[in-house]
C-alpha cells in the first residue's frame, strides 16, 4: 500500500484532514510522565486523538535535542503507532537533504529503522541528489515549497527571468512556484511526491494549488503560528475537496484538553467539505 492510499483510507475512516504534530518538547512536559516522559506523553496524545486524525507528524528536533534518550523515544513512539494504530500514517518531519549517497543513510533511518510512511525533505540539492527518497515508491516524499515561517520569502519569493515558454504561460516566476512545478511535473514519476505549504501564506497556497492540481499538501501553521483555517481551506482544497493534511502541533498537544482541541479542528475543517 502506498502512502497516498493509506492516507486516503484513514481520511475516509476518521473523516479527518487533521495531522497532529507530536512535538513533545521535554521542557514543557510535566514531571509525572516519569523517566520516559516523551513516550508517555506521546501515548497520552495518541490515545486521545487516534480516531480524529489522518496522520501523526514527529519533528526529529524535539527528540534529537536530548540525545540517545530522545532517539529512543522517537523510535518507541513510531513502534507504538505501527503496532497499535498501523492504519495511521507516520510522517517524520526531518527536512533532510544531502548528496545522494548520504541520503541513502537518511532513507535507512527514517523508513527502515523508524518504520515511517513519509518524510519531509529540502529540494535545494536537486532531483539527482534526492533520488534515493523519490525511489521509495510506497513512501510519501514531502518537499518543502513555501514554508510557514515569517522569513520564508527571503529565498522562496525570489523572482527570476523565464526562458521556458511553458513556464511563461503558467506565470511561474518565483522560486517557490518553480519548486512546485518541478516536483509536480518532473520529480513525481512514482506519484509519491507532496509539498509543504504554510497556512500563514494562503495566497501562495492558492498559487501552488493551481500549479500542482490535486496533489496532497502538508499545511503547517494552523494554531500556534496563527494561520487562518478558512482562508487555508478555500485556497488549498483540491477538486475532490481533499488534498490537504492540516497540521497542528502545540495548539493541540499542549492544550488543556487535546482531544477537544483536535475534535474542534476536525469539525471546523469538515464544515467546508
GIUR-V817476 format. One record per residue. N is the residue number from 1. RES is the residue in one letter. SS is DSSP state (H for helix, E for strand, C for the rest). OMEGA is omega in whole degrees, 0 to 359 (none if undefined). NEAR is the number of other C-alpha atoms within 8 Angstrom. Layout:
n = (N | N)
res = (RES | RES)
ss = (SS | SS)
omega = (OMEGA | OMEGA)
near = (NEAR | NEAR)
This chain:
n = (1 | 2 | 3 | 4 | 5 | 6 | 7 | 8 | 9 | 10 | 11 | 12 | 13 | 14 | 15 | 16 | 17 | 18 | 19 | 20 | 21 | 22 | 23 | 24 | 25 | 26 | 27 | 28 | 29 | 30 | 31 | 32 | 33 | 34 | 35 | 36 | 37 | 38 | 39 | 40 | 41 | 42 | 43 | 44 | 45 | 46 | 47 | 48 | 49 | 50 | 51 | 52 | 53 | 54 | 55 | 56 | 57 | 58 | 59 | 60 | 61 | 62 | 63 | 64 | 65 | 66 | 67 | 68 | 69 | 70 | 71 | 72 | 73 | 74 | 75 | 76 | 77 | 78 | 79 | 80 | 81 | 82 | 83 | 84 | 85 | 86 | 87 | 88 | 89 | 90 | 91 | 92 | 93 | 94 | 95 | 96 | 97 | 98 | 99 | 100 | 101 | 102 | 103 | 104 | 105 | 106 | 107 | 108 | 109 | 110 | 111 | 112 | 113 | 114 | 115 | 116 | 117 | 118 | 119 | 120 | 121 | 122 | 123 | 124 | 125 | 126 | 127 | 128 | 129 | 130 | 131 | 132 | 133 | 134 | 135 | 136 | 137 | 138 | 139 | 140 | 141 | 142 | 143 | 144 | 145 | 146 | 147 | 148 | 149 | 150 | 151 | 152 | 153 | 154 | 155 | 156 | 157 | 158 | 159 | 160 | 161 | 162 | 163 | 164 | 165 | 166 | 167 | 168 | 169 | 170 | 171 | 172 | 173 | 174 | 175 | 176 | 177 | 178 | 179 | 180 | 181 | 182 | 183 | 184 | 185 | 186 | 187 | 188 | 189 | 190 | 191 | 192 | 193 | 194 | 195 | 196 | 197 | 198 | 199 | 200 | 201 | 202 | 203 | 204 | 205 | 206 | 207 | 208 | 209 | 210 | 211 | 212 | 213 | 214 | 215 | 216 | 217 | 218 | 219 | 220 | 221 | 222 | 223 | 224 | 225 | 226 | 227 | 228 | 229 | 230 | 231 | 232 | 233 | 234 | 235 | 236 | 237 | 238 | 239 | 240 | 241 | 242 | 243 | 244 | 245 | 246 | 247 | 248 | 249 | 250 | 251 | 252 | 253 | 254 | 255 | 256 | 257 | 258 | 259 | 260 | 261 | 262 | 263 | 264 | 265 | 266 | 267 | 268 | 269 | 270 | 271 | 272 | 273)
res = (X | X | X | X | X | X | X | X | X | X | X | X | X | X | X | X | X | X | X | X | X | X | X | X | X | X | X | X | X | X | X | X | X | X | X | X | X | X | X | X | X | X | X | X | X | X | X | X | X | X | X | X | X | X | X | X | X | X | X | X | X | X | X | X | X | X | X | X | X | X | X | X | X | X | X | X | X | X | X | X | X | X | X | X | X | X | X | X | X | X | X | X | X | X | X | X | X | X | X | X | X | X | X | X | X | X | X | X | X | X | X | X | X | X | X | X | X | X | X | X | X | X | X | X | X | X | X | X | X | X | X | X | X | X | X | X | X | X | X | X | X | X | X | X | X | X | X | X | X | X | X | X | X | X | X | X | X | X | X | X | X | X | X | X | X | X | X | X | X | X | X | X | X | X | X | X | X | X | X | X | X | X | X | X | X | X | X | X | X | X | X | X | X | X | X | X | X | X | X | X | X | X | X | X | X | X | X | X | X | X | X | X | X | X | X | X | X | X | X | X | X | X | X | X | X | X | X | X | X | X | X | X | X | X | X | X | X | X | X | X | X | X | X | X | X | X | X | X | X | X | X | X | X | X | X | X | X | X | X | X | X | X | X | X | X | X | X | X | X | X | X | X | X)
ss = (C | C | H | H | H | H | H | H | H | H | H | H | H | H | C | C | C | E | E | E | E | C | C | C | C | H | H | H | C | C | H | H | H | C | C | C | H | H | H | H | H | H | H | H | H | H | H | H | H | C | C | C | C | C | E | E | E | E | E | C | H | H | H | H | C | C | C | H | H | H | H | H | H | H | H | H | H | H | H | H | H | H | H | H | C | C | C | C | E | E | E | E | E | E | E | E | C | C | C | H | H | H | H | H | H | H | H | H | H | H | H | H | H | C | C | C | C | E | E | E | E | C | C | C | C | C | H | H | H | H | H | H | H | H | C | C | C | C | C | E | E | E | E | E | E | E | C | C | C | C | C | C | H | H | H | H | C | C | E | C | C | C | C | C | H | H | H | H | H | C | C | C | C | E | H | H | H | H | H | H | H | H | H | H | H | H | H | H | H | H | C | C | E | E | E | E | E | C | C | C | C | H | H | H | H | H | H | H | H | H | H | H | C | C | C | C | E | E | E | C | C | E | C | C | C | C | E | C | H | H | H | H | H | H | H | H | C | C | C | C | C | C | C | E | E | E | E | E | C | H | H | H | H | C | C | C | C | H | H | H | H | H | H | H | H | H | H | H | H | H | C | C | C)
omega = (179 | 177 | 181 | 178 | 178 | 179 | 181 | 181 | 182 | 175 | 180 | 182 | 184 | 182 | 189 | 170 | 184 | 172 | 180 | 179 | 180 | 181 | 189 | 178 | 186 | 180 | 181 | 183 | 180 | 181 | 184 | 174 | 173 | 186 | 178 | 192 | 180 | 179 | 180 | 179 | 181 | 178 | 179 | 179 | 181 | 181 | 181 | 191 | 190 | 180 | 184 | 190 | 171 | 180 | 169 | 180 | 179 | 177 | 188 | 184 | 183 | 179 | 179 | 186 | 181 | 173 | 189 | 178 | 178 | 178 | 177 | 178 | 177 | 179 | 182 | 177 | 178 | 179 | 180 | 179 | 181 | 183 | 187 | 181 | 185 | 181 | 183 | 181 | 176 | 176 | 173 | 181 | 186 | 180 | 183 | 173 | 178 | 175 | 189 | 182 | 178 | 179 | 177 | 177 | 177 | 178 | 180 | 182 | 188 | 187 | 181 | 183 | 182 | 181 | 183 | 180 | 184 | 181 | 172 | 181 | 174 | 178 | 196 | 182 | 176 | 186 | 184 | 181 | 184 | 186 | 178 | 174 | 185 | 180 | 177 | 192 | 183 | 182 | 176 | 179 | 191 | 190 | 177 | 182 | 177 | 190 | 191 | 185 | 183 | 182 | 185 | 186 | 183 | 176 | 190 | 179 | 180 | 179 | 180 | 178 | 183 | 174 | 184 | 183 | 179 | 179 | 177 | 181 | 181 | 178 | 178 | 182 | 176 | 186 | 181 | 178 | 180 | 175 | 179 | 180 | 182 | 181 | 183 | 189 | 183 | 187 | 193 | 182 | 180 | 179 | 181 | 182 | 174 | 182 | 171 | 178 | 184 | 177 | 179 | 179 | 184 | 179 | 178 | 176 | 179 | 179 | 180 | 179 | 178 | 184 | 191 | 180 | 187 | 181 | 178 | 180 | 172 | 188 | 172 | 174 | 175 | 178 | 186 | 181 | 171 | 178 | 181 | 185 | 182 | 179 | 179 | 182 | 179 | 182 | 194 | 180 | 181 | 185 | 179 | 184 | 176 | 174 | 178 | 163 | 183 | 184 | 168 | 182 | 181 | 183 | 178 | 191 | 178 | 175 | 178 | 177 | 183 | 180 | 179 | 181 | 178 | 179 | 178 | 179 | 178 | 183 | 179 | 177 | 186 | 176 | 184 | 184 | none)
near = (5 | 10 | 13 | 8 | 8 | 12 | 12 | 8 | 8 | 14 | 12 | 8 | 7 | 10 | 9 | 13 | 13 | 15 | 13 | 14 | 13 | 12 | 10 | 12 | 8 | 8 | 4 | 6 | 11 | 5 | 6 | 5 | 11 | 7 | 4 | 8 | 12 | 13 | 11 | 10 | 11 | 11 | 9 | 8 | 12 | 8 | 7 | 8 | 12 | 9 | 5 | 12 | 18 | 15 | 13 | 13 | 12 | 12 | 12 | 10 | 7 | 12 | 14 | 10 | 7 | 8 | 8 | 7 | 8 | 13 | 10 | 8 | 12 | 13 | 10 | 9 | 11 | 12 | 10 | 9 | 11 | 10 | 7 | 6 | 9 | 8 | 7 | 14 | 14 | 13 | 13 | 14 | 10 | 10 | 9 | 9 | 12 | 9 | 9 | 11 | 6 | 8 | 15 | 10 | 8 | 9 | 11 | 9 | 9 | 12 | 11 | 9 | 8 | 11 | 10 | 13 | 13 | 14 | 14 | 15 | 12 | 10 | 11 | 5 | 11 | 7 | 8 | 7 | 12 | 15 | 9 | 11 | 10 | 13 | 7 | 7 | 10 | 9 | 10 | 14 | 13 | 13 | 13 | 13 | 12 | 13 | 9 | 13 | 7 | 5 | 5 | 11 | 8 | 7 | 7 | 11 | 10 | 9 | 7 | 7 | 5 | 9 | 6 | 6 | 7 | 6 | 11 | 11 | 7 | 7 | 6 | 10 | 12 | 11 | 12 | 10 | 13 | 10 | 10 | 13 | 11 | 9 | 12 | 12 | 7 | 8 | 10 | 11 | 6 | 8 | 6 | 15 | 15 | 13 | 12 | 15 | 15 | 15 | 15 | 12 | 11 | 12 | 7 | 8 | 15 | 10 | 9 | 10 | 14 | 7 | 11 | 10 | 7 | 9 | 11 | 10 | 11 | 13 | 13 | 12 | 14 | 15 | 10 | 9 | 8 | 8 | 12 | 9 | 9 | 6 | 8 | 12 | 10 | 7 | 11 | 12 | 12 | 12 | 6 | 7 | 7 | 10 | 12 | 12 | 13 | 11 | 13 | 15 | 12 | 11 | 10 | 13 | 13 | 7 | 9 | 4 | 7 | 13 | 10 | 7 | 11 | 14 | 10 | 8 | 9 | 13 | 8 | 8 | 11 | 9 | 6 | 6 | 6)
